[in-house]
Structure formats: structure tokens, C-alpha cells
Amino acid sequence: VGGRDPQRHSDLVEQWRERGVPGGDPEFVQLDLTDVASVRAALELGWDLVVHTAGPFQGIEEPVLLKEAIRAGVPYIDVCDDTELCRVAKGLSGEAAAQGIPALVSTGIWPGASALLVAEAVERLGGTAESLELSFFTAGTGGAGPTIVSATFLLLAEPPLIFEDGRALRAEPWTERRLVDFGPAVGRKHVHLLDEPEVYTCHEALGVPNIKSSFGTDPDVWNLLFGAVKALPVEVLRNRGLMQTVANLSMPIIAAVDKLVGATNAMRVDAVAADGRKVTLRVVHPDLEDCVGLATAAFGLEVLQARVPSGVWFPVEMAADRRAAVLDRVREGAELWEV
């Protein structure tokens, strides 16, 4: 486990032991993603796979760890949820292919497994779709704590990418509030427009001309609070350090609410064909942290088993049999699996 803070690693080891994870305690490698020398030193230790989960990814201009992993000859995956950063990462595909290095960007549950649901839905429509609507819900912080809160603050400064009739547009964040039925395990929840990289990746890979993505949380007062926070100046919302501080200071209240609302994660994909045929897929897991870890591991296993060709790939680009293999693993522990 790599990071800047040995104390946080010690906390992880304690949780690791409490959960009875087999295989002994994870070792700690000191590195700082803002210090290329420390990243190179860590990669030179020799690894089978790099898994980058150190978000938030918003406001990061260069995929430093991916670049250095390619340079060091180490396969790579990440959970990047920033549209522009995953676009830049994709630009390194030729370099990765030349080095014989496989890389998957924007894995995890959403983005990640959700893109596989999109590919599945479009395939069931015959390989093409006229429109896609992606909807996501997480109760509270989903157990992810201040990271998901600060990431949402940062996303409120990013006009969400949408596609209308094949044209890329930027909408106003946290608008188009609507109710979405996530199934009996969750019910109907409010969601709002928010930038999500699979709008870009699925348009690029599948050519769907109309795509948008929305997100909501519980309790609904948090949704209203995010709507109010959006009124802050953009330069304030884009201040990573400040947003992380605000999220950390808010944690006593957030943690108390999390205990009341749980950590459920829900996803819904609605695909519509040009002739009006529809496919709806819905997935619910009881705990966001657990299903993110499960999905990330499922993608990582594909790379470790040499199932991913050299180059930089989005999950939606995976072959159908590999998509099925990942989804089969992600299904573990799901409360609802309408796929």
C-alpha cells in the first residue's frame, strides 16, 4: 500500500486485522504523487500491478502515476472519475501499447462496472442505441467518508458533459432534479446532473448520440445542501485543499447521518433504441466501499490474468466475455441484480 502518511497505513492494518483478511499485513511504501522521484522509486521495487485509488481526481491535469507505470513497465488500473483526466490518460494508449503494458482507467463500481452495464444494454438493443441515461445513488457517503464529499464539492464546479444529437455540450451541474426508481431495495430517489466520465467514454466507444448522467444521495437534505453549495464561486469550489478541509470538518455530522441512512449504492442504466425499444438494468449493493473494492479487484484480476491487451482502455471497450467475467464477480453480495 503506497501513500504519504504511515499513520493512515497503520489504521488500515488495524482494520485489515479486524476483518480477518488472509495473507498477512499489507506493507507500506512511502510515495507522494506530486513528487515524481518518489513515484519512480516506488515503482522500481517491482510490482505485477499498480492500482491507483488516491482520489479525488478532479483538478488533476496529468495522469502521473499512469505515465510512470508505463515508463517502468508495470500494468495499471485506476478508479479515475474525472472526465478530462481519463481523456488525457487515453492519449497514452499508443505509448502503453508500444511498451506492452495493459492499463484500464476509470474502473471501480461507477465509473467502471456501470460502463459494462451500458455495453450490455446496448448489445441487447442490437449494438446501437439512440439514448442513454445513467443514474446513480449512494446513501450518505457510502462509508467513503470525506473523500466522496470533497469530490462532490469539486464536481459542482465542473459543468457536466452531456451529448445531445451527437453534440458535446456542457450543462449546469446539479440541475434537472428528477425521481428515479432504483428498485425495491432502494425505491425512488432524487438525482441531479453531475459530470461522470462514462458520458464521454460510452459516447466514444459506442457512438450513442444522446447521453447524460445523474447522481443523488440520502437524506435528501444533502442534495439540497449540494445545490446551495453550488452557488459558491467556482474558484472556491475548485480549491482542492479547502474542499477537503470543509469535508473533514463536516465529518462528525456526516458520520452521524451515515449511521442512520446506511451505505447503499445503486445504479440504473436506461438505453433506448431509435425504434423506441428500451432496456433498463438496475444493480444495488448494500455498501459502497465494499462494492467499489470488489469491482476494482475484478478489473485488476483481468489485467493480472493477461486478459487485457496492451494499451490504455476504458471498461466499456472490454470484450464481451471479459465484461461478463467482471460482472459475474461484481454480482457478489448484490441486493438487486437486474442485468
N, C-alpha and C positions, 0 to 999 in steps of 0.2 A: 504494500500500500504506500503510494507516494503522496507527499504533502509538505506543507511548511511547518506544521505545528505538531511536535512529538506528543503533546498532551492530548490532542484530539485522537491521535493514534492509540494512545493508552486507553482512552474512553472506548474506542472501537473494540480493542482487545477484550475489555471487560464485557461488553455486550456480546461479543463473539463467544466468550466462555459461558455466559448465562444462557445462550441459546443452544449450547452443546454442539457447535459446528465442528465436524470432524476435520482432521488434518493438521491440528496444531495451530498456534497463534500466527497470524499474518505478520511478516516482517515489515519494518518501516524503512522507507527510502526518502531522504530529505531532498526536496526539489521545489522550485518556485517557477511557475510558468512564465513569469515576467523576466526570468534570468535564463537565457538560452544555455549558458555554460552549465548550469545545474541540471537542466533537462538532458543535455548531451551526456553528462557524467552518469546520470541515472540510466539512460538507455544503453550505455556501454556495458552495463552489468550483465546484459544478455537475457532476453525475455522471449517467450513464444508469442505473446500478445500484449498490446497496450490497450487498456480500457479507460477512456477519458470521461469522467463523470463530474469534473470540477467546475460546476456552473456557479452563478448564472453565465450564460454565453452571450447575452445581449451586451452590445457595446464593444465586443472584441472584434478587431478588424482582420486579424490574421490567424489561421489555424496553426499556431506554432508547434504544438505537440505532434500534429499530423505531419507537418513538414519534416520535423526532426526524426520521427519514426520511419518515414520513407528513407531519409538520409542514412539512418542506422540499420535499415533492412529489417524492421520489426513490423509485423502485421498490426492492424489498428482498428478499433471501433470507438465511437463516442455516442453521447446522448444529446448532441447539439440541438437546441430548439430555437435557433436564430436563423431566419431565412437567408440573410445576406452572408453570414458566415458559412452556411452549408453550401451556398452558391460558389464562394471562393474556394472551399475545400474541393468541390467537384472539378475545379480548374486544375487540380493537381493530379488528375486521373492518369494523364499521359506519363507523367514522371513516375507515378507509382507502378504503372504497367511496365515501364522500361526497367524498373528495379526488381520486378517480380514480386511486388508487395500488394497483398489484398487489403482493402480498407472499406469499412462500412460506416457511413456518417448518418447521424440522426436516427440511431436505434433507440431501444427502450420500449415503453408501452405506447405513449403518444408524445412526440412522434415515434415511429418505429413500427410496432405491431399494428397500429392504426392504418399505416400505409399498406400493409399486407391485406387488411380488410378491404381497402379501396380496390386493390388489384383483384381481389376475389370477387367483389361486387361487379366490377366492370367486365371481368371474364364471364360471369353468369349472364350478362346482357349481350354476350356475343363478341366482346372485345372492344366495344366502343360505348361511350356514354355522352349524353348531352349536358348533364349537370351533376355535380357532386356537392353534397352538404355534409361537412364533418362537424359533429357536436361532441363536446367533452364536458364531464362533470367530475369534480373532486369535493368530497365533504371536508370542510375545514382546509387544513394544509395537507391532508392525506398522510399525516405523520412526517412530512418532509420538513416541517419547521420553517425557519426564517428564509431558507433558500427559495421556496416556491413563492413566498410573499414578496421578496425583493425582486424576483424575476418578473412577477406580475406587474409590480410598480414600473419596472424598466420597459415592459411591453406596452404599457399605457402611453409611452412616449413614441411608440412606433406605429405609424398608420398601417393597419393590416393590409397585406397584399390580397387582392381578390381578382378573379378573372370573370369578365362578362363578354360573351360573344368572342372569346379568344383574345380580348384586350386586357392587358395587365393594368389594374387600377389600384390606387391606394385609398382606402376608406377611413372613416373616423373611428378610432378604437373605442371599444366598449359601447357601441350603439347597436341598433336593430335587436333590442331585447325581445326575446320570444320564449315560449314554453316548449320544451322538448320532452317527449315520453321516452325515458331510458329503460322502460320495462318494469315488471312487478317488484323487482328487488330495490328499485330506486324511486320510481314514479316520475312525475312531470316536474322538471326543474327549469329555471330561467337560465338562459345562456346569452352571451353577448359577443359581438365581433372582436376577435383578437388575432394578432399575427401568429401564424403557425407554418413552419417550413413545408409541410406536406401540400399546401396550396400550390407552392412553386414546384416541388418535386413531382407531384402527380400530374400537373399540367405538362411538365417537360417530358415525362416518361410515357404518359398515356394520351396526351393531346386532348384532354377534356376541356371544352371551351368555357364552361361556367363552373367555378369552384369558389367556395368560401368556407371559413372555419370559425366556430364559436365556442366559448367556454363559460362555465358558471360554477359557483361554489355554494356551500351552505355554511351558516344560515344566510338567508337572503340579504340580511343587513350588510354582510361583507360585500355582496355585489353592489349594493347602493353606495357603500363606502368607497369602493374602487371607482365608481362613477364620479364621486366627489373629488377623489384624489386626482383624477384625470384633468381637473381644472387647473392644477398647478402648472407653472411654467415648464416648458419642455426641458430646458436646461437643468431644472431641479430634478425632474423625473429621470433624466439620463445620467445623473450623478451616482455612479455605482456605489461609492463609499457611503454616501448619505442615505441611499435607499436601503443598503444593508444595515446601517445603524438604526434606521427607523424600524425595520423589520425586527431586529434584535430587541429593541426597547419595547416592542409591542408583544413580545413572546409570552409574558405572563398571562395576558388576556387571551391571546390566541391559543395557548396551551389549554387553558381552562375550557374554552369553547370546543376545542378538538375532542376533549374528553366527553363532551355532550353529544357531538354530531358524528363521531367516528372518523374513519379514514377511507370510506368507499370511493372507488374510481369507476367511472362509467364512460363508455364510448358508443357512439352511434354513427353509422355511415349510411347516407341515403343517396343512391345512384339512380338516375333516370335516363332512359334511352330516348332517342329522338322520336320514337313512335309512342312514347308515353309509358312504356313498361318500367316497373320500378323494382329495385332490390334494396331491402333495408337489413343491415346487420347490426346487432347490439351485443355488447360484452360488458359484464360487470364483475369486478373483483372487490373483495371486502377491505383491502388495504393497498393504498397507492404504493407505498415503499416496497412492499413485498412483490407486487406485480411488475414494478419497474425493474427490480433486481432480477426477477425471473426472466423477463423479456430480454434484458440486456445480456444475461448469461446465455440465453437461447441463441441470440445473434452471435455472441462470442464463440460459442461451440461450433457454429457453422464455419467460422474462419479457422479455428483450431483444427477442424477435421478436413481442411483444404477443400471445402465445398464452395468457396467464393473465389472467383478468378482474380487475377492481378488487376489493379486499378482502383479507383475510388467510386463507390457505388452507393446509391440510395436504396433503402429497403424495398421500395416499390419496384425496383429493377430486378429483384431476385427471381430466379427461375421458379416455375410453378411448384415443382417438387420440393424445393428448399423452402418456399413460402409455407407449404403445408407442414413441413417438419417443424418450423419455428412456431407456427400457430398451435400445433399439437402440444408443444411444451408450454406455451403461454396459457393454454386452457386449464392447466393445473390450478385448482383452488378457486376457479371462477364460480360466482353465484348465478350468473346468467351467461349462456353461450349460444346465441342465436346466429350461427355462422354456417 
